[in-house]
Amino acid sequence: MTDGVDHELDAVALWAEFLALGAVPDQEFDHDRATELVTRLNEPGAPEVVEWALPLLSGVDPWHREAAAWVLMQHGFPEGRPFAALVLPHLVAAAGQEPDPDVRGLMVDAIGRSEMAAAAPELMWFADDPEPWVRQKVAANLATLFEDELSAPAVTCLLTLTRDDDPAVRNWATFALGTQSDADGPEIRQAFRDRLADGDALGATRDEVDAAAEAAMGLARRHDPAVRPWLDRQLARPEHEVGNLVVEAAGELGDPGLVAALVALEDAGWHLHPDEPHPGSLREAIDALRQAAG
């Protein structure tokens, strides 16, 4: 028996097991196993997997539609998603008719991960979806579709999403404009300034706090001095309340006047705090500002 036949039989078994995981509604779903199966199906980039999944996108079974979108989202990823052009129109058509918001969000996520700039207009079509989860997927993926500068419609779309009613959508859109993009201009900077206040309200959510920090990063990367008062306030807080993005934004701004506050954080043991995922960023920010001072 040839290796090709062996592989095809293996793929058939993996596909059958994957679909069986969600076949019984009341049965506990084994997400870890499902993720493993998707990875094993996708890595070889076999064309037959695409042939099996595409018809399920428009099927009557919600789990089958979800399973198909999950697989098609990354199929052949190690080779640069070679099936993206074939799959994209099917995903767009299916997402436009999908009644389940969770499944629709997965389909929109798959559109956004196609690595094709041509998918941007299709992705932006879902920017006014009634479900925040779906709009969040637009905000999270749109900037990644562009190798160079964002298109003017993409900038407009993200600006709108920075003002979304949902804080998670605002957070992702602000990150997309501020860090994933170098787009600049008065309207973009004003959008960042508007978001700086998100985390100040009593009872602010994690997404609101993060959106403010992403806005600060956006302004700092553009060396806008308007962010300095916000950074001063944040760096004056107890060290365990100062987030990593605040430290990184201070380093990005390039204002040597922030060195003293960062050194005080270092002396207070900020870099030893267990909640900080990138403890080295504090020393990097200090070094960057001292270098900027000459």
C-alpha positions in Angstrom: 0.0 0.0 0.0 1.4 3.4 -1.0 2.1 6.2 1.5 -0.5 8.3 -0.3 -3.2 5.8 0.3 -2.1 5.4 4.0 -2.3 9.1 4.5 -5.8 9.3 2.9 -7.1 6.5 5.1 -5.6 8.2 8.1 -7.3 11.5 7.2 -10.6 9.7 6.8 -10.4 8.3 10.3 -9.3 11.6 11.8 -12.2 13.4 10.0 -14.7 10.8 11.2 -13.5 11.1 14.7 -13.6 14.9 14.6 -17.2 15.0 13.4 -18.2 12.4 16.0 -17.0 14.6 18.8 -19.9 17.0 18.4 -22.5 14.5 17.1 -24.3 14.0 20.5 -25.6 17.4 21.8 -25.7 16.3 25.5 -22.3 14.7 25.4 -19.4 16.7 27.0 -17.3 18.1 24.2 -13.6 17.2 24.3 -12.2 20.5 23.1 -8.6 19.4 23.6 -9.0 16.3 21.4 -10.9 18.3 18.8 -8.0 20.8 18.6 -5.5 18.0 18.2 -7.6 16.5 15.4 -7.9 19.8 13.6 -4.1 20.3 13.8 -3.5 16.8 12.5 -6.0 17.3 9.6 -4.6 20.7 8.7 -0.9 20.3 8.8 -0.6 18.1 5.7 -2.8 20.4 3.7 -4.6 17.6 1.9 -7.1 18.7 -0.8 -9.6 16.0 0.2 -10.1 17.6 3.6 -11.3 20.8 1.8 -13.6 18.7 -0.4 -15.2 17.2 2.8 -15.5 20.4 4.7 -16.9 22.8 2.0 -20.4 21.2 1.6 -20.8 21.2 5.4 -20.6 25.0 5.6 -24.2 25.2 4.2 -25.5 22.1 6.0 -28.4 21.8 8.4 -26.3 20.6 11.3 -24.9 23.6 13.3 -22.0 21.4 14.6 -21.1 20.4 11.1 -21.0 24.0 10.0 -18.9 24.9 13.0 -16.5 22.0 12.4 -16.1 22.9 8.7 -15.3 26.5 9.5 -12.9 25.4 12.2 -10.9 23.2 9.8 -11.1 25.6 6.8 -9.8 28.5 9.0 -6.3 27.1 9.0 -6.1 24.3 6.5 -2.7 24.1 4.9 -1.4 26.9 7.2 2.2 25.7 7.3 2.3 26.1 3.5 0.7 29.6 3.5 -3.0 28.6 3.3 -2.9 27.3 -0.3 -6.7 26.8 -0.4 -7.7 30.3 0.8 -8.8 31.6 -2.6 -11.0 28.5 -3.1 -12.4 28.6 0.4 -13.1 32.3 0.8 -16.2 32.7 -1.3 -17.8 29.7 0.4 -17.0 31.1 3.9 -18.4 34.5 2.9 -21.6 33.0 1.6 -22.1 30.8 4.6 -21.4 33.5 7.1 -23.9 35.8 5.5 -26.6 33.2 6.0 -25.5 31.7 9.4 -28.1 32.2 12.1 -26.0 31.0 15.0 -23.8 33.9 16.2 -21.1 31.6 17.6 -20.8 29.7 14.3 -21.0 33.0 12.4 -18.2 34.4 14.4 -16.0 31.4 13.7 -16.7 31.8 10.0 -15.9 35.5 10.1 -12.7 34.6 12.0 -11.8 32.2 9.2 -12.4 34.9 6.6 -10.0 37.2 8.5 -7.3 34.6 8.7 -7.2 34.0 5.0 -4.0 36.1 4.6 -5.5 37.7 1.5 -5.9 41.4 1.1 -8.8 40.7 -1.2 -10.7 39.3 1.8 -10.7 42.7 3.5 -13.9 44.1 1.8 -15.7 40.8 2.6 -14.5 40.9 6.2 -15.6 44.5 6.6 -19.1 43.6 5.5 -19.6 42.1 9.0 -18.4 45.2 10.9 -22.0 46.1 11.7 -23.1 42.6 12.7 -25.6 42.7 15.6 -23.4 40.3 17.6 -20.4 41.9 19.4 -18.6 38.5 19.1 -18.7 38.8 15.3 -17.6 42.5 15.2 -14.7 41.5 17.5 -13.5 39.1 14.9 -13.5 41.8 12.3 -11.5 44.1 14.5 -9.1 41.4 15.5 -8.3 40.3 11.9 -8.7 43.3 9.6 -5.2 44.8 9.9 -3.5 41.4 9.5 -4.8 41.1 5.9 -2.6 44.0 4.8 1.1 43.5 4.2 1.8 47.3 4.0 -0.5 50.2 4.6 -4.2 49.8 5.5 -6.7 50.8 2.8 -8.7 53.9 3.5 -11.9 51.8 3.9 -10.1 49.6 6.5 -9.0 52.7 8.5 -12.6 54.0 8.4 -13.9 50.6 9.5 -11.5 50.4 12.4 -12.1 53.9 13.5 -15.8 53.1 13.7 -15.1 50.0 15.7 -13.0 51.9 18.2 -16.3 53.6 19.1 -18.3 50.4 19.3 -20.7 49.8 22.2 -18.8 46.7 23.2 -15.5 47.2 25.1 -13.9 44.1 23.7 -14.5 45.3 20.1 -13.1 48.8 21.0 -10.1 47.1 22.6 -9.3 45.0 19.5 -9.9 47.9 17.1 -7.7 50.2 19.0 -4.9 47.6 19.1 -5.3 47.1 15.3 -5.0 50.8 14.5 -2.4 51.6 17.2 0.0 48.6 17.1 -0.7 46.5 14.0 -0.8 49.6 11.8 1.3 52.7 11.3 -1.7 54.6 9.9 -1.7 58.2 11.2 -3.7 61.4 11.0 -5.8 63.7 13.2 -8.9 61.5 13.2 -6.8 58.4 14.2 -5.1 60.3 17.0 -8.4 61.7 18.3 -9.8 58.1 18.4 -6.8 57.1 20.6 -7.4 60.1 22.9 -11.0 59.3 23.2 -10.1 55.8 24.4 -7.7 56.9 27.0 -10.6 57.5 29.4 -12.0 54.1 29.0 -10.2 52.6 32.0 -10.7 55.5 34.4 -14.3 54.8 35.3 -15.1 53.1 38.6 -15.7 49.4 37.8 -14.0 49.5 34.4 -13.8 46.1 32.8 -10.6 44.4 31.8 -11.3 45.2 28.1 -11.9 48.9 29.0 -8.6 49.1 30.9 -6.8 47.3 28.0 -8.4 49.6 25.4 -7.0 52.6 27.2 -3.6 51.1 27.3 -3.7 50.2 23.6 -4.7 53.8 22.9 -1.7 55.0 24.9 0.5 52.7 22.9 -1.0 54.0 19.6 -0.2 57.6 20.6 3.2 56.7 22.0 4.3 54.9 18.8 3.4 58.1 17.0 5.3 60.2 19.5 2.2 62.2 20.4 2.9 64.2 23.6 -0.9 64.2 24.4 -0.3 60.8 26.0 2.2 62.0 28.5 -0.3 63.2 31.3 -2.0 59.8 31.1 1.3 58.0 31.4 2.3 60.1 34.4 -1.0 59.2 36.1 -0.6 55.5 35.4 3.1 55.3 36.4 2.3 57.0 39.7 0.0 54.1 40.7 1.1 51.3 43.1 3.5 49.1 41.1 1.1 46.1 41.1 -1.5 48.2 39.3 0.8 49.3 36.5 0.2 47.2 33.4 2.9 46.0 31.0 1.4 48.1 28.1 1.8 51.2 30.2 5.5 50.5 30.6 6.0 49.7 26.9 4.1 52.8 25.9 6.4 54.9 28.1 9.4 53.4 26.3 7.8 54.0 22.9 7.1 57.7 23.6 10.8 58.5 23.8 10.3 61.2 26.5 13.3 61.1 28.9 11.2 62.8 31.5 9.6 59.4 32.2 12.8 57.7 33.2 12.5 58.6 36.9 9.0 57.0 37.2 10.2 53.9 35.5 13.3 53.5 37.7 11.0 53.9 40.7 8.9 51.0 39.4 12.1 49.0 39.0 13.2 49.8 42.6 9.7 48.8 43.8 10.1 45.4 42.3 7.6 45.7 39.4 9.6 43.3 37.2 9.3 40.6 39.9 5.5 40.8 40.0 4.0 37.5 38.9 1.2 39.1 36.9 3.6 40.7 34.4 4.1 38.6 31.3 7.1 40.5 30.0 9.2 41.6 33.0 12.1 42.6 30.8 10.1 45.3 29.1 10.7 47.7 32.1 14.5 47.6 31.6 14.1 47.9 27.8 11.9 51.0 28.3 14.4 52.6 30.7 17.3 51.9 28.3 15.3 53.3 25.3 14.5 56.5 27.1 18.1 57.0 28.3 19.3 56.4 24.8 16.8 59.0 23.5 18.2 61.5 26.0 21.7 60.9 24.6 
